[in-house]
Amino acid sequence: MSVSVLYASTITVTETLETNIDSMAMGAARQVVHAAFNESGTLNAASDPPATKVAEFVQALTDGAATVDLTALTGTNGASVDGSGLKVQLIRVKNLGDNTLTLTVGADNGYNLAGAGFSHALESGQIFEMHGNDATPDIAGADCEIDLAGTTTQTSEWTIVMG
């Protein structure tokens, strides 16, 4: 299996300036496009940072809780995906539930995705995205879990790229 990932972090804003001076023509001349901070790229096994494995799935809570184990993910067609020895390069989580979903470092074998105190609450429909850029910790048996807390059986979409 090989992985090639096209990623983008973009917010392109077109701002239309007021016509409060006579020399300001109507139309496109009044528009400023803010896109200088947009980023995109491609990751694969040969890129820096590398991307070699991916898992994309919907995670359901049971009684308001779940744990995502980066050493035991389910990938395409039910294939087992083990991120051991790799780093999280890209992650995207979308809360599909009606209530708050909180992501934290796992209580047992916690993965410090964004530091030891990592905790991020997602309201309904919100998306958490992170480009690890090879700065996340290595995934290992004692460093592999992200805990989820929410309500009843709510679900979330997950895409995790590791390398």
N, C-alpha and C positions, 0 to 999 in steps of 0.2 A: 504494500500500500504506500502511495506517496500522497503528500498533502501540498497544495498550493492555495494560499489564502490571500485574497484581495481584501484589504481593510481600508476604511476611510473614517476620519473624524472631521466632519465638516459642518459648519454653520455659515451659510452664505446669505448675507442680508443686503437687500437693495433698499437704500434710503433715498427718498425723494425730498429734495430741498424745497423750502418755501419759495414762492415767487414774490419776494418782498422788495426786489430791486428791478428797475426797468431793464437792466442789461442781462438779466437771467432769462434766457429763452425757455419756452415751454418744451416739454418732452424729455427725451433721453439725456440732454445736456444737464438736466437738474438732478440726475441720479448718480449716487455714489454706491459702488458695490464693495462691501467689506468681505474679503475672502482670503486675506493674507495669512491668516493663522490656520487655514485648512490643511490637513495632512492626509496622505494616502500612500499606500505602498503594497508590496507583495512579499509575503513570507513563504519560504519553502525550506527544504532540508539544507540547501546551500546558502541561504540568506543569513544575515547577521542582524537581529537574532534569528535562530532557526525555528522552523515549525515542522514537526514530524508526525504529530498525532492530533486528532480532533474527536470530540464527542459533542453531539447535539441532541438534546432530549427535553422532555417535559417532566419536571419533578413535582410530584404531589406530596403534600403533607399528610401525615397520619396523626390524628388528635392534636393538630397544630404544630407539629415538629417534623423535621427530617434532617438527615446528614448526607452531604455530597462527599463521597470518598474518591479522591483523585487517583487512587490506585485501583479502583474497581468501578469504572464508568461503563455505561452501555453505549456503544457506538452504532454505526450504520449496520442495518440488518441484524441487530442484536449482538454484534461482535463485542467482545470484552476489550476495553481500553484501559491500559495500566500506564499511568504517567510517572511511575517511579524513575528517579534520576533526571527528570525533565523539569522545566519551569513553566508556569502559566505565562504564555506570551500575550494572549488576548482572551478576555472573558466578557460575556454579555449575559445579563440576567434581566428578564422582564417579568414583573409581577402580573399574573393573569387574574388574580383574585380580587375580591371586593374590599379586602381589609389589608392592613399594613403587613408586609413581609420583611423580616429583619434577617440580614446575613451577618454572621459573626465567625470568629476563629473557633474551630471545633473544640468542644470541652475535653474530649479524650485525646485525640491525636491531631491537635489544631494545626491548620495551615495558615501561616501569617501572610495572607495575600497582600495586605497593605499595612503590615506591622502587627505587633502582638496585640494591640488594642483595637484591631479592625472590627468595626460594626457599621453597618449601613442599612437604614430603613428605607424601604420602597413602598410608596403608596400605590393604590390600584393604578395599573397602566404605566407606572414609572419604569425606566430602564437604567440599569447600572452597567457601564462599560468601562473597561480598563485595558490599556496597552501596557503589559508588564515590562516590555523592552529588555528582557533578560535580567531584570533587577529583582524579580521575585525569588523566593527561596526554592531550592531543589525540593521536589516532591519525594517523600520517603515514608516508610511505614509509620513513623512516629510524627510525621509532619504532612498530613494528607487530607484533613477533614475541614469542611465548611458547614457550619450548622445553620439551620433555617428555623425561624419561629414565626408563627402566624396564627391563623384561625382554622380550625377543623381540617378540611381536606383541600384547601385552596392549592392552586398550581402555579408554576412559573416556568418560563422558557429558558433554556441554558444553551450557550455555545461556549465551549472551552477549547482553545488551541494551545498545545504544549509543544515544547521543543528544547 
